[in-house]
Amino acid sequence: MSGVLRRKMLKHQLAFINSKSPFLALVSGFGAGKTDALIMKTLKLLFEIENAQIAVYQPTVDLVKKIMYPRFEEILSNAGLRYKLNKSEGIIDIPNIGTILFRSMENPDRIIGYEVHHSFFDELDTLDADKAREVWQKALGRNRKRIVPRNGKTTLMKNTCNVTTTPEGFRFVYQRWMKEQKEGYELIQASTYDNPFLPKEYIDNLRESYPKELIDAYLNGQFVNLESGTVYPNYDPELNHCQETIKQDLETLHIGMDFNVNHMSAVIGVKRYGKLQILAEISDVRDTPAMIDAIKDKYDTGRTIYIYPDASGRSSKSVDASKSDISLLKEAGFRVNAPKKNPPVRNRIVSVNSMLCNAKGQRHLLINKHTCPGLVDDLLEQAYDKNGNPMKSNNVDHSLDALGYLVNRLYGVARATSRVSRFRM
């Protein structure tokens, strides 16, 4: 049993693991060991309670499968503990010790039908503030199982809710732990620089992958304003400009596309000199068949054309109601890159801003402002509304959505994780 907890931990991890606060948050940059701290505190509490029941929440079911299952299995196996993972039920059972329930935060209404002693929320701040608050309140209602200390101990123990997250602006974690400062709430902050076990290139790679306004959050674990002013502050009409045009040869085209009746938009790009160059645009097209005709008339010279469309185009909503927009694109002979669902809007915005200018001052996305005047105007104009969402007035969002689909699928910034963050423990 002691083998489970005999691991070398960082200072902020130990503070998180040993804290007795009923409502605890560890906020840090990428690679600072948040998930390891969550796992180790989960195991510590399992061994302190008779028949322990602990809930672990992730933003999505996919993250439960890709992150939590393998990480818990690795640590339990290395400790020589017998366990049974039931993926269909989302449960790890450790005989004579307790049970870990894995749940998604995608639908707060489904946080019902069980009781636990303790709860853990990984990356809670990736949810918008209202949804995170709802998840928190729902989970608090589940966090009510009476605690019986193990081995006859009489020490008073409270139910706890624990959060590990990167800061995502002034969202729920900032509001609850920093602004409201409610009793029983403790905040621990840490930086990526606090982890000496990361590879030397890890931080440098982050600086290349993210725009400068996110580095304070994703490296230093600080709450910073990520949603003020324009949505694309990294765009500079001069520094992101190129004079290139589309060549009349077999050069491959990459086209981002947004579906909107009478306002269909497309941005046309090429990969040249290690950069993505947006060299043409098509806007305010009636429907998908009309967009197909426009692309074929201008660019179908036998070259390869990739389309990166709005994933919602899988539904039947085009002129031919029996076929989806994406099906029509495929039938037209285009190579279509369309996932089952679009990434979060914020992911697309971060990806575009990172390509426009990353934290090292490098610009990998160039736009010919003479051939793409509508896109340029939209990049300069779009701002956030009072709820922190990109404004959609005056149809300013269509070409930007098309650009976002293209950039995110070619160069999308995934939330940074590092296998090295398991440390040498």
Secondary structure, 3 states (H helix, E strand, C coil): CHHHHCCCCCHHHHHHHHCCCCEEEEEECCCCCHHHHHHHHHHHHHHHECCEEEEEEECCHHHHHHHHHHHHHHHHHHCCCCCEEECCCCEEEECCCEEEEEEECCCHHHCCCCCCCEEEEECHHHCCHHHHHHHHHHHHHHCCCCCCEHHHCCCCCCCEEEEEECCCCCCHHHHHHHHHCCCCEEEEEECHHHCCCCCCHHHHHHHHHCCHHHHHHHCCCCCCCCCCCECCCCCCCCCCECCCCCCCCCCCEEEEEECCCCCEEEEEEEEECCEEEEEEEEEEECCHHHHHHHHHHHHCCCCCEEEEECHHHHCCCCCCCCCCHHHHHHHCCCEECCCCCCCCHHHHHHHHHHHHCCCCCCCCEEECCCCCHHHHHHHHHCEECCCCCECCHHHCCHHHHHHHHHHHHHHCCCCCCCHHHHCCC
